[in-house]
Structures are given as structure tokens and as C-alpha cells.
Amino acid sequence: MTINVRVLDRPVEEVSYVRATLKGMAMTLKHFVNREKRHQVTVQYPEQKWDLSPRWRGTHRMLTTESGKAKCVACGLCPTVCPANCIKLVPGEDEQGNRYPLVFEIDEFRCIFCGYCQEVCPEEAIHVGQHYENSEYSREGMVYDLERLMAQTHPVSELWDPADPKGE
């Protein structure tokens, strides 16, 4: 069985890789020489750090009341809405009928930082924060319990506002 291959006649300037290579090298040289328009890509981390967007979503933070207790009322919305299933909540209730979390843990290693927990919280207790340096030596160290979440002091991120899509 024979196969017929159709050979197209194309102009040499359209199929030459030399021209595309020279064009790319000229663009690189242009950016190398033009220092005023050069955008700095590499920073000397950890001495220098990037300025984060106000909507950056990093390590979680639990806000507290004036008395130092967690603002969480253990409603159960955040573990329900979490697509990564990284929030563990065991609710409790005191003598006055006030609900509070007996156990509240977030597995930061499993979290995808979608921010749904922050959006759904009716008490605005849980927030994703502007902190990204969260490394540990063990997997268990990435599970943040309630005390650790309340001890976080980094700023919290802003939510996206549909009325102001560019965040201005």
C-alpha cells in the first residue's frame, strides 16, 4: 500500500528557523541593553521579599474577641464548604448555650487556599492571611490547631469584591 504525501511549496522566509532565532536574540538584547524598562524578576530571598497583593491568600488566622476567645461559633459552615476537606471542627456548647469549637484544626498542607472558609464565615472569624512562609519539618506540623490559629498576627487578606473587580 502506498501513501501519497503532499509536499507544499512555502517561501523560504516563512519556514526558516534562522530568522526566528535572530528575531528572538534581538528581543533579548533589546531588553538587556534598555535598563530603564527592565523588569526585575529575581529577588534575593530571604533578604528581599515581594510586595504581596492585598488579596494574597496564605496561612489562616482565627480572629479573637476582646476577651481573647475565638470568634468562631462552631456553625460548621467552613468544613462544609471546604473543597479540600482540610478543616476539622468539633462543636461544643457552654452552660449559657453559646457554641464554641472544642476542636478546630486546619491542615495547611492540604488546603488549596481558595478562601471559601473566609467568605462563608458568618462571624468573620476565620481569615486567610498574607503569610506564605509556612514550612515545617513534619506533616503534623502543618496542622494548625485553634491556639496556633489564634496566635497568628499577620495581616488578613481582602476578599474579592464583585463591584470592584480590579480591587481599586
Phi, psi and chi 1 to 4 in degrees:
 res  aa     phi    psi   chi1   chi2   chi3   chi4
   1 MET       -  129.7 -177.1  168.4  127.2      -
   2 THR  -102.6  147.5   58.7      -      -      -
   3 ILE  -114.1  128.6  -60.6  173.9      -      -
   4 ASN   -92.4  122.5  -67.6  -29.9      -      -
   5 VAL  -106.1  127.1  177.4      -      -      -
   6 ARG   -93.0  123.2 -168.8  171.8  139.4 -155.0
   7 VAL   -98.9  124.9  178.1      -      -      -
   8 LEU   -93.4  144.1  -61.1  174.9      -      -
   9 ASP   -95.7  112.6  -71.2  -31.6      -      -
  10 ARG  -116.1  149.7  -66.8 -177.3 -179.5  164.3
  11 PRO   -63.6  144.8  -15.1   22.3      -      -
  12 VAL   -61.9  -36.1  174.9      -      -      -
  13 GLU   -67.5  -19.4   55.0  -89.7    1.6      -
  14 GLU   -86.7  -25.2  -72.9 -175.7   12.3      -
  15 VAL  -107.6   -1.7  -65.5      -      -      -
  16 SER   -77.9  127.9  173.2      -      -      -
  17 TYR   -80.4  -18.8   63.0   89.6      -      -
  18 VAL   -65.1  -42.2  175.2      -      -      -
  19 ARG   -64.0  -43.9 -176.4 -179.3 -177.5  147.8
  20 ALA   -65.7  -36.9      -      -      -      -
  21 THR   -65.4  -45.1  -56.7      -      -      -
  22 LEU   -64.2  -38.0  -69.1  175.7      -      -
  23 LYS   -63.4  -42.0 -170.1  175.3  177.3 -178.1
  24 GLY   -66.0  -39.8      -      -      -      -
  25 MET   -67.1  -36.6  -69.6  175.4   70.4      -
  26 ALA   -64.5  -39.2      -      -      -      -
  27 MET   -65.7  -41.6 -179.8   65.5   77.5      -
  28 THR   -64.2  -43.9  -57.1      -      -      -
  29 LEU   -64.2  -37.5 -175.8   64.1      -      -
  30 LYS   -61.6  -43.4 -178.5  178.1  145.2 -171.4
  31 HIS   -71.8  -30.3  -74.6  -73.2      -      -
  32 PHE   -71.2  -39.0 -175.3   73.9      -      -
  33 VAL   -80.4  -39.4  172.2      -      -      -
  34 ASN   -80.3   89.3 -166.7   -4.6      -      -
  35 ARG   -71.9  -27.1  -68.0  178.4  177.2 -106.8
  36 GLU   -67.9  -35.0  -64.0  160.6   -0.3      -
  37 LYS   -95.9    1.0  -68.5 -174.1  176.3 -179.0
  38 ARG   -69.2  127.6 -168.9  179.8  -16.3  178.4
  39 HIS   -94.5  126.1  175.5   66.1      -      -
  40 GLN   -74.1  122.3 -177.5 -177.8    5.8      -
  41 VAL  -102.6  -39.7  176.4      -      -      -
  42 THR   -97.4  133.1  -55.5      -      -      -
  43 VAL  -117.3  155.0  -64.5      -      -      -
  44 GLN   -87.7   76.3  -61.1  -62.2  -41.8      -
  45 TYR   -73.4  139.1 -176.7   81.3      -      -
  46 PRO   -94.4    3.3   33.2  -33.8      -      -
  47 GLU   -66.6  -39.2  -70.1   84.1   15.4      -
  48 GLN  -112.9  144.4  -64.6  176.2  -20.0      -
  49 LYS  -132.2  151.2  -65.2  179.3 -178.6  175.5
  50 TRP   -71.1  151.1  -73.0  102.6      -      -
  51 ASP   -80.7  121.8  -67.3  -30.1      -      -
  52 LEU   -83.5  153.2  -63.9  175.7      -      -
  53 SER   -68.0  147.2  165.9      -      -      -
  54 PRO   -62.3  -16.0    8.2  -12.9      -      -
  55 ARG   -99.9   12.8  -68.9 -172.0  -66.1 -163.4
  56 TRP   -62.0  136.0  171.2  -93.8      -      -
  57 ARG  -114.2  112.1  -66.1  179.7  -76.7 -165.6
  58 GLY  -127.6 -142.7      -      -      -      -
  59 THR   -57.1  140.4  -52.6      -      -      -
  60 HIS   -72.1  160.5  -68.7   79.2      -      -
  61 ARG  -146.3  135.1 -178.5  176.5  168.8 -162.7
  62 MET  -102.0  122.3  176.5   68.0   72.6      -
  63 LEU   -81.0  153.9  -62.1 -173.8      -      -
  64 THR  -118.9  163.6   58.6      -      -      -
  65 THR   -83.1 -179.8   61.2      -      -      -
  66 GLU   -64.6  -27.5  -66.6   83.1   20.4      -
  67 SER   -83.9   -1.3   62.1      -      -      -
  68 GLY    92.3    3.4      -      -      -      -
  69 LYS   -88.4  157.6  -67.8 -177.3  178.0  178.8
  70 ALA   -66.8  142.2      -      -      -      -
  71 LYS   -75.3   -9.6  -71.0  178.0   73.6  175.5
  72 CYS   -64.6  136.1  178.7      -      -      -
  73 VAL  -109.6   13.2  -66.8      -      -      -
  74 ALA    54.5   45.9      -      -      -      -
  75 CYS   -74.8  -24.2   64.2      -      -      -
  76 GLY    88.7    8.1      -      -      -      -
  77 LEU   -73.5  -39.3  -72.3  174.8      -      -
  78 CYS   -65.6  -45.1   53.1      -      -      -
  79 PRO   -68.4  -24.5   15.9  -23.0      -      -
  80 THR   -71.7  -41.2  -57.1      -      -      -
  81 VAL   -86.2  -14.6   75.3      -      -      -
  82 CYS   -65.8  116.6 -179.5      -      -      -
  83 PRO   -73.7  -22.2   23.1  -29.1      -      -
  84 ALA   -90.5   -6.2      -      -      -      -
  85 ASN    54.4   48.3 -162.6   18.8      -      -
  86 CYS  -106.6    1.4   67.0      -      -      -
  87 ILE  -107.4  127.0  -59.5  175.3      -      -
  88 LYS  -112.4  124.0  178.9 -178.9  179.2 -176.5
  89 LEU  -133.6  126.4  172.4   66.5      -      -
  90 VAL  -118.6  112.8  176.7      -      -      -
  91 PRO   -80.5  152.9   25.7  -29.9      -      -
  92 GLY  -134.9  170.8      -      -      -      -
  93 GLU  -144.1  134.6 -165.7  170.4  -51.4      -
  94 ASP   -89.5 -173.8   61.8    5.6      -      -
  95 GLU   -65.5  -28.3  -62.4   82.3   28.8      -
  96 GLN   -84.3   -0.6  -72.1   85.3   26.6      -
  97 GLY    87.7    9.6      -      -      -      -
  98 ASN   -81.4  131.8  -62.2  -35.9      -      -
  99 ARG   -87.7  145.3  -67.1  172.1   55.4  102.7
 100 TYR  -151.2  160.1   63.3   96.1      -      -
 101 PRO   -82.0  121.6   24.8  -29.6      -      -
 102 LEU   -72.9  -45.0  -76.1  173.7      -      -
 103 VAL  -129.8  127.7  175.8      -      -      -
 104 PHE  -138.8  112.9 -169.2   94.2      -      -
 105 GLU  -133.0  142.5  -66.3  176.3  -12.9      -
 106 ILE  -124.7  124.6  -64.0 -179.7      -      -
 107 ASP   -85.7   97.9 -171.6   -8.5      -      -
 108 GLU   -66.5  -21.7  -63.1  -75.8  -18.2      -
 109 PHE   -74.1  -28.2 -156.1   58.0      -      -
 110 ARG   -93.5  -22.0 -165.8  171.1 -173.6  179.4
 111 CYS   -63.5  143.6  178.6      -      -      -
 112 ILE  -105.1    6.0   58.7  171.6      -      -
 113 PHE    54.5   45.1  -57.9   99.8      -      -
 114 CYS   -77.4  -25.8   62.7      -      -      -
 115 GLY    84.8    5.5      -      -      -      -
 116 TYR   -62.4  -36.1  -74.5  174.6      -      -
 117 CYS   -62.2  -38.2   55.3      -      -      -
 118 GLN   -69.6  -40.4  179.6  178.5  -10.4      -
 119 GLU   -68.2  -36.1  -73.5 -174.8   33.8      -
 120 VAL   -86.9  -16.4   76.7      -      -      -
 121 CYS   -66.4  117.4 -175.9      -      -      -
 122 PRO   -72.9  -21.9   26.0  -32.0      -      -
 123 GLU   -98.4    0.1  -61.6  -65.8  -38.1      -
 124 GLU    51.6   45.8  -63.3 -177.9   -2.9      -
 125 ALA   -89.2  -44.3      -      -      -      -
 126 ILE   -99.0  134.1 -171.0   73.8      -      -
 127 HIS  -135.5  149.6  -72.9  -96.8      -      -
 128 VAL   -88.8  140.1  -76.3      -      -      -
 129 GLY  -112.2  176.4      -      -      -      -
 130 GLN   -96.5   60.4  -64.8 -177.0  -19.0      -
 131 HIS  -135.0  130.2 -178.1 -104.1      -      -
 132 TYR  -127.4   -1.5   57.3   89.8      -      -
 133 GLU   -94.9   74.3  -65.3  172.9  -42.4      -
 134 ASN  -121.6   78.4   47.6   -3.4      -      -
 135 SER  -110.7  149.1   61.2      -      -      -
 136 GLU  -139.3  164.4  -67.1  -71.7  -21.5      -
 137 TYR   -89.0  -15.4  -70.3  105.0      -      -
 138 SER  -135.2  159.7   66.5      -      -      -
 139 ARG   -67.5  -34.5 -173.0  174.1  178.8   89.1
 140 GLU   -65.4  -26.5  -67.2   79.0   24.0      -
 141 GLY   -69.3  -17.1      -      -      -      -
 142 MET   -87.1   -2.8  -67.8  -59.8  -72.5      -
 143 VAL   -90.4  112.0  177.8      -      -      -
 144 TYR   -92.8  121.1  -76.5   44.1      -      -
 145 ASP   -88.3 -178.6   61.5   -4.2      -      -
 146 LEU   -62.3  -41.8 -173.7   58.9      -      -
 147 GLU   -62.4  -43.4  -72.9 -176.9   27.6      -
 148 ARG   -68.0  -37.3 -169.0  170.6  177.6 -170.7
 149 LEU   -65.8  -37.2  -72.3  167.9      -      -
 150 MET   -74.0  -23.8  -70.8  169.4   46.8      -
 151 ALA   -81.5  -10.0      -      -      -      -
 152 GLN   -67.7  136.1  -57.9  -69.5  -41.8      -
 153 THR  -121.0    1.7   57.6      -      -      -
 154 HIS   -69.2  157.6   53.0  -93.7      -      -
 155 PRO   -66.6  151.9   13.4  -18.5      -      -
 156 VAL   -91.4  156.6  -62.6      -      -      -
 157 SER   -86.7  158.7   64.9      -      -      -
 158 GLU   -89.0  148.2  -62.3  174.1    4.6      -
 159 LEU   -82.9  154.5  -72.1  176.8      -      -
 160 TRP   -72.9  130.2  180.0   72.2      -      -
 161 ASP  -103.9  118.4 -175.5    9.5      -      -
 162 PRO   -63.0  -25.2    0.1    0.2      -      -
 163 ALA   -75.0  -21.7      -      -      -      -
 164 ASP  -130.6   75.5 -174.9   19.0      -      -
 165 PRO   -64.5  -26.3   18.6  -26.1      -      -
 166 LYS   -90.0   -2.9  -68.1 -175.8  178.8  179.3
 167 GLY    69.2   37.8      -      -      -      -
 168 GLU  -102.2      -  -64.6  171.5   -9.4      -
